Structures are given as C-alpha cells and as structure tokens.
C-alpha cells in the first residue's frame, strides 16, 4: 500500500471556497470603553448622566468582530457621521492566541 501526498487545491477551487464566505454577515463593534456598575446605579441613570469608562481620552478604540478583537483605530467624522480609521490590525498570531 502506498501513501500519496495530497495535492494542493487548485487556485480556482480555493477562490470558489472563499467566495462562499464573502457574503457571511458579521457584527462589527467599535468599543469606546467599559464600565461596571450596580443595578441600582444603572436604574438611577437619567438624561445627562455621565458614565466613566476605563479608557483614557485619545487612547485607540477597539474594533471587535463577532466578539473578537481584530483591530484598533481612532474616531473620525465623515459627512456629519462618526467613523473609525484603522490604525493597527491585530497580528494573526495574537488573534489565534486570543481564541484559547
């Protein structure tokens, strides 16, 4: 019995496989920061209340896809709407390490 090495997939086959994933929707979130509060404090919030976050002003914002950090960026304004300019993409090795 002989063992044969598997041949690499042809480029067009790999492209077709990737094409199947390109339309999968993802939840993208930009996180300004986090805070922890009691239910009593939460129920006491009113218009004008301020919640202090754990990030320092000017610190990069986290860009999260399906609850996984993938990049960091800075807030920008584009035509009266907020946006985010990506300044750093998390390395593949770091993303894999975060999965563990």
N, C-alpha and C positions, 0 to 999 in steps of 0.2 A: 504494500500500500504506500503510495507516495503522497506527500503533502505539498500542495502548491500554494504559493503566496497569493493572497488576494490582490487583484489588480486595482489600482486607484480608480475611483469613479471618473468617468469622462466629464470634462468641464460642463457640457450641456446638461448632463444629469444633475450635477451639483447645483447649477443655476436653476433648474426646474424645482429642485427641493427647496431652495431658498425662496423662490417665487411663491411657494405655498405659504410661507411665513410672513411675507411682506405686508399682508392685509390684516394681520392679527392686531386687534386693538390693545393698547397698553395704557395704564393710568400713570400719567406724569404729574408729579407734585413738586413744587418748589417750597422748601421749608425755611421760614424766617427764623424759627427757633422754637423752643418748647418751654413749658411752664407746668408746674404741678400745683394743684390747689385742692382744697377740700370741697365737698359737695355744698357746704354752707357758703363758702366763698363764691362758688360758681352760681348759686342761686341769688347771691347778692349783687351780681353784675347788672349794671344799668347803662343806658347810653351815656357815653363819656367816660366810662370806667377804663382804666389802663391796666393791661396785664403785662408784667415784666417778663421778658423772655431771657433765656440762658445765653444768647449770643450777644456779642459786643457790636455796636454800630460800625458798619464798614467791613465786618467780617464776611467772607464768602458765604453765599446761600447754598444749601444742599439741594441738589436735583435728584429726585428719587423716582424710580420706575418700578411699579409693582412692589412697593415697599423695600426696594434695594437701592442704596446709594450708588449712583453711576457717574456723577459729575458735580462740580461746584461752579458757581457763577456769581455775577453781580446784577443787581436790578437796573433796568433801563426803562425809559419812557419812549414809546414809539407811537406817534399819532394819538396822543392822549390815552394810550393804554400801556399797562405795565408789561414788560418782557424781561427776559433774562439772557445775558450774554455769557456764554460758557467760557470759563477761564481755565478750567482744569478737568480732565476726564480721568476717572479712577482707572489705574492700570488693571489689565486682565488678571494678573496675579493677585492683586488686592481684592478684586471682585470675587474671585474664586475663594480666597481665604475668608471672606465675609459670609459665604454660604455655609461654612462649617459651624 
